[in-house]
């Protein structure tokens, strides 16, 4: 049956759309600009901010276009005097209760509120009166809340509830006293928040941001008694360029390495090296569980937001989690043992910094079971700011290579940055280890893409390996419920953020679906362009096992590269 179409007019332009389309959605399709603030495509249609107002003819009534359904014969105007003045008035009211600290705010270069104020020509705040005054919540190592910068758009609430299914923050109070805060708690650290940072990604102001550690890293670099090494996650190299005005998906691996060396790190290494190491350990763990009747399905353990989610909401499945540390933490353990011993550097003089697409990685660094092997985790956004503080543009630099030993990796490690990547990397290695045969086609397309839950069956000898892949915690919850109802898998990859790490809470803004798709495409381009595309063929991985770890799953490997997790409760 053909979907019914309707015709209506926007600024005398006739538009034909499907029934149920809003005026705002229709306007965007035909290139007519309507400003928005609380609206978030596919996530938040609330009409709370009243910035997207349009005038309905002939009544002159104003309506929020984000929730106004198009109807046959409807006529709206988007730029009348009444519309412009009312939008400006509403924005001035929002600004009257906003803590205006633009020069010192983390969002000063990409604040949607500030951008709208400029577009609407607001030069002063006319309204004075009582302002809300709340303390800053800096109780977690990952995220900071400044309620005085909140405009009550509820975008963070929508993402936390509907996309992540965590429901850690809610609107509390009424009227002028309304505040977005942790449900039933005073501080975020006391709540079941998983620190994924998706709230910070969608916040239009500086009300929710990552907790910044740039100054601490500068101090370490300037300390002549410290040997400071840095590792970079795979998703960073396809997103960092956005902080310097480049298109999403622009690959800047060599330029990023050059920038880190110019900043002053003693060695620049790659988290991809320990992503390859993770595949060796996790692949071995999977094979052992299948062959020896271990707990199945095996769940991946690379995403710290996912780990905290399962600790809070599904602790009965903690035995299903791989005991492998994440690549970030494996790197810290190897850097402060193998690398430090080879170079006669005392552990207390080592400082390990990681550049991650993820705010939850900051929390992971602080977990006592990780032995504090990584000292600081900076987001992609923080690295962009740090490079600018150093006074140069990354795009002006000549490309350089990672330092050897912990800087050599396979294409399988690069795709860790995308949903399905850990699964695909593991399948490449598991297949060849089990069969002893070389894979003809390394691309497992059935586990690629942003689709919520993907399933596949891979034949390895007489084993039909059932696998599943998912991204976002809402989808993780749905998949866990399927497993609870009896759906059987051998191996499941979970990623907390949309698209995986490329859509992480610390990535450049805006993290639209289009931008995530472009970053994902770039990740696979990097993999395709490498001669070395399988983790078990990395010569430096072989070297570290020969010289230090003995073999995957050895006692030494378990001491350094594996861990355990703790039920937390809701």
FENURBEL-V393973 format. One record per residue. N is the residue number from 1. PSI is psi in radians with two decimals (none if undefined). OMEGA is omega as a letter, one per 20 degrees, with the letter a starting at -180 (NA if undefined). Layout:
N,PSI,OMEGA  N,PSI,OMEGA
This chain:
1,2.25,a  2,2.34,a  3,2.36,a  4,2.33,r  5,2.65,r  6,2.73,r  7,2.36,r  8,3.14,a  9,2.34,r  10,2.02,a  11,0.79,r  12,0.18,r  13,2.12,r  14,2.28,a  15,2.37,r  16,2.14,a  17,2.95,r  18,2.56,r  19,2.39,a  20,-0.19,r  21,2.43,r  22,2.83,r  23,-0.68,r  24,-0.79,r  25,-0.72,r  26,-0.73,r  27,-0.73,a  28,-0.60,r  29,-0.57,a  30,0.19,r  31,0.41,r  32,2.18,a  33,2.22,r  34,2.12,a  35,2.60,r  36,2.82,r  37,-0.95,a  38,-0.35,a  39,2.43,r  40,1.97,a  41,2.20,r  42,-0.02,a  43,-0.73,a  44,1.90,r  45,1.71,a  46,-0.59,a  47,0.42,a  48,-0.66,a  49,-0.40,r  50,0.51,r  51,-0.44,a  52,0.48,a  53,2.51,r  54,2.79,a  55,2.23,a  56,2.24,r  57,2.52,j  58,0.12,a  59,-0.44,a  60,0.09,r  61,2.46,r  62,2.46,a  63,2.59,r  64,2.04,a  65,-0.37,a  66,-0.35,r  67,0.11,r  68,1.94,a  69,2.43,r  70,2.52,r  71,2.73,a  72,2.24,r  73,-0.07,r  74,2.44,r  75,2.15,r  76,2.66,r  77,2.41,a  78,-0.09,a  79,0.62,r  80,2.94,r  81,-0.73,a  82,-0.74,r  83,-0.87,a  84,-0.78,a  85,-0.67,a  86,-0.72,r  87,-0.80,a  88,-0.72,r  89,-0.80,a  90,-0.68,r  91,-0.65,r  92,-0.65,r  93,-0.71,r  94,-0.76,a  95,-0.47,a  96,-0.39,r  97,0.44,a  98,2.38,r  99,1.79,a  100,1.71,r  101,0.75,a  102,-0.80,a  103,-0.48,a  104,0.04,a  105,2.44,r  106,-0.42,a  107,0.33,a  108,-0.39,a  109,-0.08,r  110,0.71,r  111,2.14,a  112,-0.60,r  113,-0.80,r  114,-0.70,a  115,-0.74,r  116,-0.68,r  117,-0.67,r  118,-0.79,a  119,-0.54,a  120,0.01,r  121,0.56,r  122,2.11,a  123,-0.23,r  124,2.82,r  125,1.87,a  126,-0.45,a  127,2.26,r  128,2.63,a  129,-2.90,a  130,2.38,r  131,2.56,r  132,2.55,r  133,1.94,a  134,2.67,r  135,2.66,r  136,2.34,r  137,1.78,r  138,0.61,a  139,-0.26,r  140,2.76,r  141,-0.07,a  142,-0.80,a  143,2.52,r  144,2.47,r  145,2.27,r  146,1.56,a  147,-0.40,a  148,-0.20,r  149,0.02,a  150,2.40,r  151,0.23,r  152,0.60,r  153,-0.39,r  154,0.25,r  155,-0.71,r  156,-0.70,a  157,-0.76,a  158,-0.80,a  159,-0.79,a  160,-0.67,a  161,-0.90,a  162,-0.59,a  163,-0.77,a  164,-0.29,r  165,0.40,a  166,-0.70,r  167,0.75,a  168,-0.39,a  169,2.55,a  170,2.77,r  171,2.28,r  172,2.63,a  173,-3.12,a  174,2.68,r  175,-2.35,a  176,-0.45,a  177,0.11,r  178,2.43,r  179,2.50,r  180,2.10,a  181,2.94,r  182,2.37,a  183,2.11,r  184,0.11,a  185,2.72,r  186,-0.55,a  187,2.62,r  188,-0.59,a  189,-0.40,r  190,-0.12,a  191,2.99,r  192,0.39,r  193,2.38,a  194,0.00,r  195,0.50,r  196,-0.41,r  197,0.11,r  198,-0.44,r  199,-0.69,r  200,-0.56,r  201,-0.68,a  202,-0.20,r  203,2.23,a  204,-0.15,a  205,-2.77,r  206,0.47,a  207,-0.55,r  208,2.11,a  209,2.91,r  210,2.66,r  211,2.21,a  212,2.39,r  213,0.41,a  214,-0.77,a  215,-0.69,r  216,-0.65,r  217,-0.73,r  218,-0.76,r  219,-0.73,r  220,-0.72,r  221,-0.70,a  222,-0.25,a  223,1.93,a  224,-0.28,a  225,-0.09,a  226,2.46,r  227,1.92,a  228,2.07,r  229,2.70,a  230,2.53,r  231,2.58,a  232,2.27,a  233,2.71,a  234,-0.63,a  235,-0.32,a  236,-0.67,a  237,-0.26,r  238,0.15,a  239,-0.48,a  240,-0.60,a  241,-0.46,a  242,-0.48,r  243,-0.20,a  244,0.49,r  245,0.18,a  246,2.88,a  247,2.52,r  248,2.44,a  249,0.00,r  250,2.14,a  251,2.16,a  252,0.63,a  253,-0.98,a  254,-0.66,r  255,-0.65,r  256,-0.77,r  257,-0.78,r  258,-0.70,r  259,-0.74,a  260,-0.65,r  261,-0.66,r  262,-0.60,r  263,-0.61,r  264,0.20,r  265,2.47,a  266,-0.65,r  267,2.50,r  268,1.95,a  269,3.12,a  270,2.22,r  271,-0.40,r  272,-0.54,r  273,-0.81,a  274,-0.22,r  275,-0.73,r  276,-0.70,r  277,-0.67,r  278,-0.74,r  279,-0.70,r  280,-0.77,a  281,-0.80,a  282,-0.66,r  283,-0.72,r  284,-0.73,r  285,-0.74,r  286,-0.82,a  287,-0.75,a  288,-0.70,a  289,-0.70,r  290,-0.79,a  291,-0.49,a  292,0.21,r  293,0.59,r  294,3.07,a  295,2.19,r  296,2.68,i  297,2.72,r  298,2.26,r  299,2.42,r  300,2.75,a  301,0.51,a  302,-0.44,a  303,1.91,a  304,-0.48,r  305,-0.72,r  306,-0.73,r  307,-0.82,a  308,-0.58,r  309,-0.85,a  310,-0.57,r  311,-0.65,a  312,-0.83,a  313,-0.44,a  314,0.95,a  315,-0.34,r  316,-0.22,r  317,0.23,a  318,-0.53,r  319,-0.33,r  320,-0.36,a  321,2.41,r  322,2.47,r  323,-0.07,r  324,2.40,r  325,2.87,r  326,2.82,r  327,-0.65,r  328,-0.82,a  329,-0.58,r  330,-0.71,r  331,-0.80,a  332,-0.74,a  333,-0.75,r  334,-0.68,a  335,-0.69,a  336,0.03,r  337,-1.40,a  338,-0.96,a  339,-0.80,a  340,-0.74,a  341,-0.69,r  342,-0.50,a  343,0.22,r  344,0.80,r  345,2.08,r  346,2.47,a  347,-0.69,a  348,-0.27,r  349,-0.06,a  350,2.36,r  351,2.12,a  352,2.13,r  353,2.43,r  354,2.51,r  355,1.99,a  356,2.68,r  357,0.17,a  358,2.35,r  359,-0.52,a  360,-0.36,r  361,-0.50,r  362,-0.69,r  363,-0.74,a  364,-0.68,r  365,-0.61,a  366,-0.11,a  367,2.19,a  368,-0.51,a  369,-0.18,r  370,0.04,r  371,0.29,r  372,0.71,a  373,-0.46,r  374,2.33,a  375,-0.73,a  376,2.42,r  377,2.10,r  378,2.53,r  379,2.95,r  380,-0.72,r  381,-0.72,r  382,-0.72,r  383,-0.70,r  384,-0.75,r  385,-0.66,a  386,-0.72,r  387,-0.72,r  388,-0.64,r  389,-0.57,r  390,-0.21,r  391,0.45,r  392,2.88,r  393,2.21,a  394,-0.55,a  395,-0.24,r  396,-0.12,a  397,2.59,r  398,2.51,a  399,2.50,r  400,2.90,a  401,2.68,r  402,2.68,r  403,2.57,a  404,3.08,a  405,-1.25,a  406,0.38,a  407,0.12,a  408,2.31,a  409,2.95,r  410,2.93,r  411,-0.46,r  412,-0.59,r  413,-0.63,a  414,-0.70,a  415,-0.05,r  416,-0.46,a  417,-0.20,a  418,2.59,r  419,2.33,a  420,-0.24,a  421,-0.74,r  422,-0.74,r  423,-0.85,a  424,-0.75,r  425,-0.72,a  426,-0.68,a  427,-0.67,r  428,-0.77,a  429,-0.79,a  430,-0.72,a  431,-0.84,a  432,-0.58,r  433,-0.74,a  434,-0.78,a  435,-0.43,a  436,0.19,a  437,2.72,a  438,2.33,r  439,2.33,r  440,-0.71,a  441,2.03,a  442,-0.17,a  443,2.00,r  444,1.42,a  445,-0.39,a  446,-0.29,r  447,0.15,r  448,2.82,r  449,2.89,a  450,-0.04,r  451,2.45,a  452,-0.97,r  453,2.17,r  454,2.43,r  455,2.61,r  456,2.76,r  457,2.15,a  458,2.19,a  459,2.08,r  460,1.83,a  461,-2.17,a  462,0.12,r  463,2.23,r  464,1.74,a  465,1.98,r  466,2.17,a  467,2.78,r  468,2.64,a  469,2.39,r  470,2.72,r  471,2.62,a  472,2.60,a  473,-0.38,r  474,-0.76,r  475,-0.61,r  476,-0.74,r  477,-0.77,r  478,-0.74,a  479,-0.69,r  480,-0.64,r  481,-0.61,r  482,-0.78,r  483,-0.69,r  484,-0.54,a  485,-0.03,r  486,-0.04,r  487,2.28,a  488,2.36,r  489,2.85,r  490,-0.62,a  491,2.29,a  492,2.29,r  493,2.22,r  494,2.31,r  495,2.39,a  496,-0.50,a  497,2.75,r  498,2.15,a  499,0.00,a  500,-2.65,a  501,-0.49,a  502,-0.38,r  503,0.46,a  504,2.85,a  505,-0.16,r  506,0.19,a  507,2.80,r  508,2.67,a  509,2.61,i  510,2.57,r  511,1.10,r  512,2.86,r  513,-0.66,r  514,-0.77,r  515,-0.70,r  516,-0.72,r  517,-0.72,a  518,-0.68,r  519,-0.72,a  520,-0.79,r  521,-0.73,a  522,-0.67,r  523,-0.79,a  524,-0.48,r  525,-0.72,r  526,-0.82,r  527,-0.81,a  528,-0.55,a  529,-0.07,a  530,2.49,r  531,-0.67,r  532,1.97,a  533,0.12,a  534,2.29,a  535,-0.72,a  536,-0.13,r  537,0.01,r  538,2.03,a  539,-0.51,a  540,-0.43,r  541,-0.76,r  542,-0.69,a  543,-0.78,a  544,-0.57,r  545,-0.74,r  546,-0.69,a  547,-0.40,a  548,-0.74,a  549,-0.13,r  550,-1.21,a  551,2.81,r  552,2.32,r  553,0.13,r  554,2.95,r  555,-0.76,r  556,-0.74,r  557,-0.69,r  558,-0.65,r  559,-0.72,a  560,-0.62,a  561,-0.04,a  562,2.82,a  563,-2.96,r  564,2.86,a  565,2.91,a  566,2.29,r  567,2.36,a  568,-0.49,a  569,2.80,a  570,none,NA
